Amino acid sequence: MSTPIDISEDAGVRYLHFGSEWIQGAMRIRRPYALELAYTREMMAGLLLRDADEWPRSALLIGLGAASLTRFVHHHCPQARIQVVEIEPRVVAAARQFFKLPDEDARLAIHVGDGARYVMETERHFDLILVDGFDRHARAGALDTSPFYQAVRARLSGKGLMSVNLFGRSRGFRASVERIITAFDDRAIAFPSCDSGNVVAFGAEGERIEVPLAELRERARALKDRTGLDLGPTVTRLEQAGSLPGGRLIL
């Protein structure tokens, strides 16, 4: 049975649902390039970890949803070539009709298909791979397995980062984090849980990341000035959670 695709609006925000009240994506209608949901903002925290003026040159987004991350990267990272993989064609149609999905062009390609299979079969490498794919029951399926995370790592460039959305309140959450840590040989970090219960985890490949707290704060201020994305609260939560040993983010 196919998954229902529903659209709702409240207080100037448009939401995507898969046949339930569970929010699969959101867009503030007057600010379509802003990231409305906290976890989507944190999924872009890689911009604090690499030189954001030149990075990413290429991005793979698995799971389109309300096209929030696609719009943001397309608008604010003009140097990036973007590949989106979405398994449900009706989600792509809804994103075009209701969520201002940019037209495909030399920088943006949309592939309708299985994200896990795409990663297993492609020979391309990406600076940034964003994974945010769930069904109506909040299950990630093959997108949360050891073979998938290992394949993602193999598809990252020498400055590559994976960012993945997990559910911190699910019974399998710790196992998900352990799979990522193992696949990336301990070069992984799970950020403190958002209020929604979402947890964003990162895995790194290539060049070592070591950013002092003061520099993280400065990069967050510069990113906010450039894009409107405010990751200052994220940096504070990392500090308060003890995720910055020696006052540094090391990955």
Secondary structure by P-SEA (a helix, b strand, c coil): cbbbbbbbbcccbbbbbccccccccccccccccccccaaaaaaacccccccccccccbbbbcccccaaaaaaaaccccccbbbbbbccaaaaaaaacccccccccccbbbbcccaaaaaacccccccbbbbbbbcccccccccccaaaaaaaaaacccbbbbbbbbcccccaaaaaaaaaaaaacccccccccccccbbbbbbbccbbbbbcaaaaaaaaaaaaacccccaaaaaaaaaaacccccccccc
